């Protein structure tokens, strides 16, 4: 039996099993999206494969009743853990009228759901960072007790929005958590051609905030880092920059051919650290994840994904007359 790390973090057996089932759900939805795309049924996929542990470990450290998240386009695991349903996701992929993100107006991966405090993003990367800062400032001005949590890739950490957002949050000691999901590639540009410093988290000191680099394949390590950041933010200690080191197991998107910029051997080596398998090994080691329990998870998830796919595929599209709704003043 291996060391029981989750109980030391205050996480129950049921909670870590729930975390794993959520990771598995994100992976199975993602796999279904690729099949639908390749069969010509949905237009586009931005995959979360390889980053589920970072996303779900982080969200479990937040207060899902009051905090706000501002995800980036790869954050399928995060939005599922924050309350979005499998059906919601599939309605978005099929661009149907009932899509809660945008009524079918946005590309897949542009998450937004008011009731769950998931704030919509845009196609230009990093715009969610100053939005997270603004929401945190608004919460302080209104005397509300919440933190904002926003995610982005390491390529985004080179954008002006990143620097302006972190600087403003640090100066005003706002309760923001900035989490960089460093998956080693900004589309085709490797990390060594993006940063002269060793880690994205090294930049935190320049803004006067804590910065930490964590194993993004370990949901418990991510949970601990984000929980510490959330506690700091709630106590008035200001923002934190968390860097989760992970790996994008798929091409950048369904329109990308990653064979042009990384070797198959590199990807194969990364798959050995796939958190879907490594976290399962931990759960087996602490005698929580039995084959029977895993089979039950897979069965529940398969039913969810099949039902959501069928529902979304057969749901109506938005009326053409509604195309200009919410574009101009009405």
N, C-alpha and C positions, 0 to 999 in steps of 0.2 A: 504494500500500500504506500502511495506517495504522500508527501506532506500536504495537509489540508490547508491550502492558502485562502480559500474563499471564506471560511469561518473566521479566520484572523482579520478579514476585512469587514466582518459583520454581515456577510451574505449567507442566507440560508441555503440549504440543499435545493429546495424548490426554486429559489431565485436563479441559481446558476444553471439548473436544468432548463428553466424558462429562457435564459439568455442563449443557451445553445440551440433550443428549438427555434428561437427567433433568427439566429444566424443561419440555420438550416433552411428556414422559410425564405429568407432573402436569397440564398443560393438557388433554391428550386424555382422561385419566380424568375430570377435572372436567366437561368437555363431555359425556361419556357419562352422567355422573351426572344432569345437568340433563335430558337426553333421557329417562332412566329415570324420573325424578321426574314429568315432565310427562305421561308415558304411564301413570302410576299404579302403577309397579312398585316404586319405593322411596319412603320417606315424606318425606325431608328432605335438603336440600343446603346446606352452608355452604361457599361457594366460595373457592378460592385464587387465582382469576384476577387477574393484575396483581401478585401478591406472590411469584411463583415465584423470581424472581432473588434476593430478599432471603433467602428460606428456604434455597435450595440453595447460594448463595454462602456463607452462614454455616456450614452443616453441613460443607461441604468443608474449612473451616478447623479443624474439631474432629478429635479422635482417635476414629474410629468403632469402635475396638476396646475402648475403656475409658471414654470420657466418657459422661455421662448427659444426656439431653434431656427437657425437660418442655414439650411443645408446647401451643399453644392450638388451638381448634377449626378454625382456618383453615389449619393447617400441613400440608396434604397433601404439598407438596413436601419439607418437612423430614423427615417420617417415611419417605417413599420413599427419600430420600438416605441415611437412617440405617439402612436395611435392611428396611423393610416392603415386601411385594410387592404387585403389582397385584391378585393374587388375594386377599390379606389384606384389602385395602381394599374390594373388591367383596363379600366375605363379610360385612363389617361393614355395608355399605350395605343388603344384603338381609336383615340380622339373622338370619344362619344360625348353626347350632350350632358350626360350625368357626371362626367369627369369632375371631381371636386376641386382639382387643381386650377383648371382654367376653362372648363366647359368645352374641352377639345380644341382650344385655341393655341395652346403651347406645345412645343416638342416634348416627348417623354423626357423625364429627368428634371423638369422645371416644377419642383414640388411647392405646393402652397395649400394650406388648409386652416382657415381661420379658427375653427372650433378647437383644434389641437395646438394652436399657436405655432404653426409651422409657416414661416414667412417666405413668400415666394421669391425666387431668384430670377436672374435674367441670363441670356446667353453670353454676354461679355463677362469674362471671369472676374471674380473678386469684388463685384459690386455689393455682395452681401456683407462684407466686412464693415464698411462704414454704416450700413443699415443696422447691424447688430449694436454698434456703438450708439447710434441715435436712439434706438429703442431702450437701451440701458439708461441713457440720459433722461429720456422721457419718463421711465419708471421712477427714477430718483426724484424728478421734479414733482411727480404725482404721489410720492411717498409710498410707492409699491415695493413689495419685497420679492424680487425675482432676479435671476441671472439670465443673461443671453449667451447662447452657445452657437458659434458659427464655425463652419468647416471649409476647407479649401485645399487644393493641391499645392505641392511645393513650387510649381511654376507660378502660381498666384502670389507667392511671397515676394516676387520680383516686381509686382505691380504697384503703382502709386497708391491705389486704394488701401492696400495692406499697410503701407508705411503711415499714411495719414490716419487710418483708423486706429492702429495700435498707439500712435503717439497721442492722439486725442484721449483715448481711453485711459492711458497711463497718467497723463497730466491731471485728469479729473477723477482718477481712482474709481472708474466705473466697473460694475460687476459683470465683466465680459470674460468669456473663455474663448480663446482663439485656438482651434485645433487644426494643424496642418497634417493632412493625410499624405505623407511623403511616400509616393508609390514609385519613385525613382525616375519617372519620365513625364515631362510636360509634352504631351503627344509623342513626338519622336526625339525630343532633346533630353539626353541623360543628365542626371543630377550634377555630374562633374563639369558640365558645360553651362550650368545655371548659377551655381554658387561658388564663390571663392572661399567661403568659410566652410567648416566641416559639417555643421548642422544648421538647419533653419532656426532652431531654438537659440543658437548663439546670438541671434539678432535681438533677443529680448532685452539684454542688458543695456542696449543703446536707447531703449525707451523707458528704462527704469521699472521693469516688471520681471517677475520670475519666468524663467524659461526652462523647460524640461523635455528631454528626448526619451521616448518610451518604445518598447517593443510592440508594434502595432498588431502583431499576430497573437498577442496575449491579452484577452479581454479583461483579465483580472488586474494586470498592470495598468491598463488604460483606465479602468474603473477607479483605481486608487489615485491616479494622477488627476483625473477630472473631478473626483470627489474633493480632493484637497484644494483644487482651484475654485470649485463652487463654494466651499466653506470660506475660503479667503475672500471671495467676492461678496458674499452675504455679510461678512463681518466688517466690511468697509475697507478691506485691504487692497482693492483694485483688481486689475485684470491679470491673466496668466496666458502665456503662449505654450501650448502643448504640441509637441511634434511626435506623431505616431509613425514609426518606420514600418512600412508595409510594402507590398508588391502588387502591381496590377497584373493579374494572371491572364487577361484577355487583351486583344488589341484595344487601342484608345476608344474606339467606337465601332459600330457595325460597318462603318465606311472606311476603316483603317486597315492596312496590311502591315502588321508589326514585324514581319519577316525582313523588311527593308532596313531596320535599325537595331534589332536585337536577335541574338542567336537562339535557336531552339534549345540548346543545352542550358543557356541561362534561365529560360522559362521553366524547363524541366527541374532544374535545381531549386528554383523558387517554390515550385509545387510541393516539394518535400516539407516545406514549412507552412503549407496551407492551413489556416486556423480551423477550418472545418474538421480537419483530421487531428491537428495537434491538441485542440481543446477537448475533442472527444477522448483522446488518450488520457488527458488529465482526469476527466470525469470517470473514465473506467478505473484509473489508478486510485481514486478515492471511493471506489465501489458504488458510484451513483448511476452510471450509464450502463445498463445491461442491454443485451441484444434485444430482449423483449421490449424494453422501454424505447430503444431506438426505432424498432419496427413500428411501434405505436405512433411515434413522432412522424415518421415518414408517411404513414397511412393518413394521418390527420392532414398533413401538409399537401399530399397528393390530391386529397378531396377538395381542399381549399383552392388549390391552383386550378384544378379542372373546372370546378364550379364557377370560379371567377372568370376564367377564360371564356367559357361558354356564354356566361351572362353578358360579358362585355362585347363579345363578337356579335351577339344578336341584338344588342341595345341600339336605339336609334341615334343617328347623327343629329347635330344641332340643325335647326331650321336655317336655310340660307339667308333668310331675312334678318337673322340675328347677328350676322357677320360683323356689323359695325357697332354692336352694343359695347359700351364701356371703352370705346376708342375716342369718341368726341363727346363734348358736353351734351347732355340729353334734356 
